[in-house]
């Protein structure tokens, strides 16, 4: 995708490393966003549907894509992964983890499959009035890539109000810190799935991160989620 290749990745990766999230403006254009939203009404494209209130996750719903993934989704996943893998390995080293992430998504998917993680994890989330997503981490098995991406598929102020992406981080012996990430139509946020390192007086320490969506006041909000590891 030309938008990915032309993006200022060194600055984005520096931001991601420094604060655990980064903003990528207009990763998808309006036509791509509208097409993905329309796909939500095609059940044959998806492997499962989750009503969030039934599980205490919040209010709204989401569907996981089945294979083969839509072209735009597959290309995003395959093109973004190698740009994030080097930093993922740096994080693993700083946290004292033995895991090292391969250069390609294809190899990561094979490693997931060897552990019984064979289900694709990209999804579309849909929220109506009073919709919300409670703070959580998207971990689906023993192997988890430490970063994920969300892309906003609806236009704030015109198609919905409220519904901000919220990130929290918890450092040892400190109160939680909250970040609200404003996104426009087609904008993406890259952020840590669960743990990331930060520089402390004694070297590197662990930050636990969670993400969610604040209450939607009106309208409908759609989001594309790109998770790189597969699920059991």
N, C-alpha and C positions, 0 to 999 in steps of 0.2 A: 504494500500500500504506500502510495507516494506521501501521504501525511505522516506515516511512521518514519520513512526514510529521511524526510526533510526536517523532522523535529529535532530540537536542541537536546540531545540525549545526555551529554556530559553534565549540563546544568540540572537536568531532571534527576539524574542518578545521585548527584551531590545533595539535592534536596531530600530525596528518599532516604539516603544514608544518614543525613543530619537529623531529620525529624520523624522519619518513619512513614511519610507519605509525600506524594508529589502530584502536581496538576499537569494534565496534558490537554490543552485547549483544542476543541474541534477535531477530535480523533476520528469521528464519523460525521459525514455531512447530513443535512436534513432528510434527504431522500433515503439514505441508509437507515436512519433512525426510524422513519415512518414505516419502512418495509419490515424492520424487525418487530416493531410494535404490532403490525398487522399479522405477523406470523404467530403471535400468541394465540390467535383464534383457530389455529390449524393443529388439532391434537395429534395428528400423525407425525408431526415433527418432534414430539416430546416423548420421553420415557416415563415421566411421573409428574404428578401435580400435588402440591402441598398447600393445604389451607392452614395458615399460620396459627390462628386462634385455637385450633384443635390440639396443638402441641405446646401452647404457651409461648410461642415465638413472637407474638405481636398480633397485628391485624392486617391482613392482606393475603396474597397468595403468590406462588411462584411455580414455574415449570422448568425441569431439567431437559435440555435437548437430548434427543436420541442420536445415534450415529446413522448415517453420516451427518456431521454438523453442517449447518448452512455455510455457504462459501465465505461470507464476510466474517462469521464467527471463527471458522477454522483458520482463516488467514490471519486474523488478529492474534489468535492464540499462538500460532506457529511463528509469527513475525516478532511478536513482543518477547517471547520466551528467551531467545538468545541474547537479547539486550539486557535482560535482568539476571541471567544465570551467573555472570561473573560476580556481581554484588552479592547474590545469594551465597556463593561460596565464601566470599569475604566475611559475611555475617556468621556463617557456620564456623569458620576458623576462630573468629573473635569469641564465640560462645563456647569454644572447646568441644564442638561436635565432630564426630567422625564422618558424617554424611558429606558427600560432595556431589553436586548436581551436574549432570552431563551437559554437553554443548547444545544438544537439540531436544526439542519436545518429543520427537519420536522415541528417543532413547529413554527419556523420563517415563513415557507411557509404558514402554516395555518393562521398566523396573517396577512400576506400579502393578502391572499385570502379574508379574512374578510373585507379588505379595497378595494377590487376590483382589486388587483394586482395578476393576475393569469397566466401571460405569462412568460415562462422561459427566463432567460437572458444570460446564457452562449453562447458564440459566437466564431466564427473564423473570423479573419480579414486577408485580402489579399491585398498586395501592390505590384505594379510593379514599373518600372523606373519612377521617379518623384512623386511617391506616398508619402503621408504624412497624418498625423492626427493632426488636430489643437487642441489646448489646450481645455480641456472640463472636465466635471464631469459626471459620470454615475448615475444619479438620475432618477428614473422611477415612483415615486409615493410618497405618504406621509410617507411610511416606507422605510428607506434605511439603510442597514447595513454599518458601516463606513469604511470597508476595502474591497479590492478586490485583485485579483491575475491575473497576466498575465504570460503565458509560451511561450517562443520563440520556434517555430516549424521549423525554418530554420536555417542553419548554416552560421554565419557571415563570410565574406571574401570569402567563397567558393560558396555560393548560392545567396548572395546579398552583396552590399556595402552601407554604410550609414544606415539610418533607425534606429536610436538610440531611446530608450525609454527616454522621457524627462519629468521631474517633476518640477513644480514650486510651490512655497509657497509665500503667501502674508500675512505679519503681518501689523497690524495697524501702519500707519504713517511711513512705511518703504518701500523701493523699493523691487520689487519681487526678489526672490532668485531662481536660476535654478540649477537643479541636472540632470546629464546625467548618466543613469544606464546601464552599459555594461552587456549584457547577451550573453551566449553561447547556443548552441543547447540543448533544454530541460531544461534550467535554468528558474527559476521563479522569479518574483518580487512581493512582497506584499506591497501595499501602501494604503494610505488614499484616500477614495472616494472623500471627499469634505472638511470637517473641522476636525481638530484635536487640542488637547490642547498642549500648551508648557508652561514651567515654566517662569514666569515673576517676577519682583520685588514685584508685588502685588498679587501673587498667580498664578493662571492659566489663560492664555489668549488664544484666538482662532487664529489658523492659517488656512487660506483658501488654499487648494491645488487643482491643476489641473494637468492633464497629457496629453501627446500627443506623436507623433512619428515624428522625424525629417525626412527630405527628403531622400528617397531611391535613390541612385545614379545609381545602376544597379541591375539586377536580380529580384527575387521575394522573398518577406518576408511574412511569415505566422505567426500568433500569435493566441493562445487560450486565451480567456478572461473568467475568472470565477468571476461572480458577484453573490452575495448570496441572495439578495432580488429579488423578481419577479417584473414584470412590469404590468401596466394597459393594 
